Amino acid sequence: MNVTVLLSCMHQRDNSIIYKSNIQTDCVIINQCDIDSIEHFTFINKAGKVCLAKFISSTQRGVSKSRNMAIQHASTADICLICDDDEWLDDNYEKTISSAYEDNSDADFISFALIRKDIKKRYPLNRKKMGFKDIFSTSSVQITFRRNKVIDKKILFDEHMGSGTGNGAGEENKFMFDCKKCKLNMYYVPAIIATINPGSSSWFRGYNEDYFINHGWSSRRVLGSTISLLYIIYFVITHYKLYKKFLSMFDALILELKGWRQIKDLSSAKK
């Protein structure tokens, strides 16, 4: 079983990100920078295994474009692992992921646990099938999937969402919802595959007006008109302790609804 890391980064001067991220398998690196080029090479992992790398420099912008490009170029992958440039992969992540798919032979998609140094987060302790609620608490760097299933179902990251678009985050939620809608078998396995190191977010600038406007817009894009309204109300209430120093609950709701009403003239936006 070939596990391939799909790593998105920006303005890398060389391929040292492979070693900084502790990649121990084949990988596709998308480096958004000021040139367009593709480099193929091999490297030796800690176990002495020869691994294949594609290092793609691109002038395109946006994390969703980066991830879609990586999926398309991961032609030899059985399982894809989404990775960012602020994490350190566990030495045994390949075995952990392969074993999880072997133990859950019907799985098309598996999310895993992380060690986080940037925020306090508790992950479930038991294996389970993922429901819609689980999707909202799962980040992109937890997810793996069978590449052939995603390709066959034509599931991609929404390139109108995510870092680099000006629309905030939510691209991974939409990707996972699309997987769910396409009836992929989705599991969570409580095994650690990486450590996330503290760093500045490329999109989060605090609980300001733009945050709530973008969240309202992305919620509608992911969930549709009706369900997103209920979710927005739920979100504003349950997250109040996080933003109460900056906005009242009423003001947060008004901003969310302002974003919900904005279709932003995108041809594929939910109406």
C-alpha positions, 0 to 999 in steps of 0.5 A: 500500500503506497502512502503518499504525503501531499504537502502545501507550502509557499516560497520554499527555496529548496526541498528541505521541507521534506526533512523539516516535516519528517516525510518518510514516504513518497510525496508531492510537494506544491510550493506556491512561489514565483516560478513554475517548474517540476522536479522529480527526485528520490531520497532515503528515509530513516529506514533506508527505503528509497522514496519518490518525490515530486517538487512542484513550484507554481505561481498559482495561489490558494491552498485548495488549488495547491491540494487539488494539484497535489492530488492530480500529480499523486498518480502512484498513491493508494492513500493520500495524506494531507500535510501542511508546512507546520507539522512534524510527521510521526516516524511511524505514520506510514505503518499507522495509516496502512494498518488502519486501512487494513483493519478497516478494509471498507474505509475510503477515508480515515482521519487520525489524531494529532499532537497539537502545540498551538491549541488545546484539543482533545481527540476521541479515544475510540474508533468510529464512523464519521458523521456530519458532526465529526466533519466540523471538528476535523482539520485538513491535516488529519485526513487521509483517503483512497486516491482512486475513490476521490478521483472516481467521484471527481471530489476536489477541494473548492478553489473558492474557499481556503487560504489565498481566496480572501473567503476564509477557511472551510475548504476541508469541511466542504471536501469532507461533506462532498465525500460523505454525499458521495457515500464514501466510507469515512472513519476516525481512528484514534492513532497519532500521525503528526505533531502540529507546531505553533505558527501564525495562521495564513488566514485567521486574524482574530474574531473580527468582522471579516471572520464572521462574514466569511464564516457565514458565507462558507457555512452556506456554501458547505451546507446549503441555505436552510441547514446553514442558517441553523448551524450559524445560530448554533455556532454563534451561541456555542462559540461565544466564550471565544469571541465575547471580548471582541463582539456581542452575540447579536453583532456576531449573528448579524455579521454571519447573516451578512456573509450568508447573504453574499453569494459573491457572484460565484457560478457554483455557489449555493443559492 
